[in-house]
Amino acid sequence: MSLPSRSLAPASGSTTSLSDSSARRRFAKLSRRASTAPRASTETQNETSTSGRLIVYTKPGCCLCDGLSAKLETVLERSRAGETSARTGATWDSLKDFTLEHRDVSTRDSWAQEYAGSVPRVFFIDGASEEVEFPRPAPKTPPERVGDDLDAMVRRHRGGAPPTRPKTSSSSSWSVNTNAPDSGGVTF
């Protein structure tokens, strides 16, 4: 496959040509970097296959990717600490064994073709199952909502166990007064 030659005009007004060979050199450099990256040992791979992984497909300079990654890290830290969601009061027990993995789409052609135009993309792998996509939340979604939604999705994937909620006392619950006097009118 031959890459077309492009002309780039820098601010100074001179013209620089990006040749096929320079594009090939950059691609080869990226390919070498990806292929020489340290691989996980068989023990590590087996260990992560029994626990869950969150995979975030990102690209350099993506502020949405950075924001979502920070939210996911917060959720995982809070789940390991056993904290409850400020939104629902539920604990994120299903996420305690998850690790966060970042995949830069610019390092592999297959990832670039699949995800480059739509990063960040989040998937989870629970045990030895296939990647399951987690719908990307809006940028202003708080970490509590991300954690609640991700926990619910993992639980549904595992078989639907309800989230763990703290016990509440009956004195703080709502009650209905059935002995109210009838005023004869319609009350809203």
For each residue, the residues with C-beta under 8 A, 3 or more apart:
1:
2: 20
3: 20 23 24
4: 20
5: 17 18 19 20
6: 17 18
7: 15 16 17 18
8: 15 16 17 18
9: 13 14 15 16
10: 13 14 16
11:
12:
13: 9 10
14: 9 10
15: 7 8 9
16: 7 8 9 10
17: 5 6 7 8
18: 5 6 7 8 22 23
19: 5 22 23
20: 2 3 4 5 23 24
21: 24 25
22: 18 19 25 26
23: 3 18 19 20 26 27
24: 3 20 21 27 28
25: 21 22 28 29
26: 22 23 29 30
27: 23 24 30 31
28: 24 25 31 32
29: 25 26 32 33
30: 26 27 33 34 106 107
31: 27 28 34 35
32: 28 29 35 36
33: 29 30 36 37 107
34: 30 31 37 107 108
35: 31 32
36: 32 33
37: 33 34
38:
39:
40: 44 45 48
41: 44 45
42: 45 46
43: 46 47
44: 40 41 47 48
45: 40 41 42 48 49
46: 42 43 49 50
47: 43 44 50 51
48: 40 44 45 51 53 99
49: 45 46 127 128
50: 46 47 127
51: 47 48 97 98 99 127
52: 95 97 98 99 124 125 126 127 154
53: 48 98 99 100 101 124 125
54: 72 76 98 99 100 101 122 123 124 134 150
55: 101 103 122 123 124 125 131
56: 65 68 69 72 100 101 102 103 120 121 122
57: 103 105 111 115 119 120 121 122 123
58: 62 65 66 69 102 103 104 105 119 120
59: 62 65 104 105 106 116 119
60: 104 106
61:
62: 58 59 65 66 119 120
63: 66 67
64: 67 68 119 120 139
65: 56 58 59 62 68 69 119 120
66: 58 62 63 69 70
67: 63 64 70 71 139
68: 56 64 65 71 72 120 122 136 137 139 146
69: 56 58 65 66 72 73 100 102 120
70: 66 67 73 74
71: 67 68 74 75 137 141 142 143 146
72: 54 56 68 69 75 76 100 122 146 150
73: 69 70 76 77 100
74: 70 71 77 78 143 147
75: 71 72 78 79 92 95 143 146 147 150
76: 54 72 73 79 80 95 98 99 100
77: 73 74 80 81
78: 74 75 81 83 92 143 147
79: 75 76 82 83 91 92 93 95 96 98 147 151
80: 76 77 96
81: 77 78
82: 79 91
83: 78 79 91
84: 89 90 91 166
85: 88 89 90 91 92 144 147 148
86: 144
87: 142 144 145 148
88: 85 144 148 163 165
89: 84 85 165 166
90: 84 85 148 151 163 164 165
91: 79 82 83 84 85 163 164 165 166
92: 75 78 79 85 95 96 147 148 150 151 163
93: 79 96 151 163 164
94: 151 154 155 158 161
95: 52 75 76 79 92 98 147 150 151 154
96: 79 80 92 93
97: 51 52
98: 51 52 53 54 76 79 95 124
99: 48 51 52 53 54 76
100: 53 54 56 69 72 73 76
101: 53 54 55 56
102: 56 58 69
103: 55 56 57 58 107 108 111
104: 58 59 60 107 111
105: 57 58 59 108 111 112 114 115 116 119
106: 30 59 60 112 116
107: 30 33 34 103 104 111
108: 34 103 105 111 112
109: 112 113
110: 113 114
111: 57 103 104 105 107 108 114 115 116
112: 105 106 108 109 115 116
113: 109 110 116
114: 105 110 111
115: 57 105 111 112 118 119 121
116: 59 105 106 111 112 113 119
117:
118: 115 121
119: 57 58 59 62 64 65 105 115 116
120: 56 57 58 62 64 65 68 69 136
121: 56 57 115 118 133 136
122: 54 55 56 57 68 72 133 134 136
123: 54 55 57 131 132 133 134
124: 52 53 54 55 98 131 132 134 150 153 154 157
125: 52 53 55 129 130 131 132
126: 52 129 132 154 157 158
127: 49 50 51 52
128: 49
129: 125 126 132 157
130: 125
131: 55 123 124 125
132: 123 124 125 126 129 153 157
133: 121 122 123
134: 54 122 123 124 149 150 153
135: 149
136: 68 120 121 122
137: 68 71 141 145 146 149
138: 141
139: 64 67 68
140:
141: 71 137 138 145 146
142: 71 87 145 146
143: 71 74 75 78 146 147
144: 85 86 87 88 147 148
145: 87 137 141 142 148 149
146: 68 71 72 75 137 141 142 143 149 150
147: 74 75 78 79 85 92 95 143 144 150 151
148: 85 87 88 90 92 144 145 151 152 163
149: 134 135 137 145 146 152 153
150: 54 72 75 92 95 124 134 146 147 153 154
151: 79 90 92 93 94 95 147 148 154 155 163
152: 148 149 155 156 163
153: 124 132 134 149 150 156 157
154: 52 94 95 124 126 150 151 157 158
155: 94 151 152 158 159 160 161 162 163
156: 152 153 159 160
157: 124 126 129 132 153 154
158: 94 126 154 155 161
159: 155 156
160: 155 156
161: 94 155 158
162: 155
163: 88 90 91 92 93 148 151 152 155
164: 90 91 93
165: 88 89 90 91
166: 84 89 91
167:
168: 172 173
169: 172 173
170: 173
171:
172: 168 169
173: 168 169 170
174:
175:
176:
177: 180
178:
179:
180: 177
181:
182:
183: 187
184:
185:
186:
187: 183
188:
